Amino acid sequence: MLVSDVNRYSKLRNYLEEKQWFNADIETINLIMAIAGHNRLGELRPEEIQKFPCNS
């Protein structure tokens, strides 16, 4: 995982550690939107999600 990834996902990690599931869901949506470069969820297309970068 890259350092930039650690910073990007730290808020989500904290929500998950604190078992704040609703906030984690909202943060996940925010991250997906930021990665896809969209401002509204309705703009996101399934084919864009399939092209998301994956780190192992």
Secondary structure, 3 states (H helix, E strand, C coil): CCHHHHHHHHHHHHHHHCCCHHHHHHHHHHHHHHHHCCCCHHHCCHHHHHCCCCCC
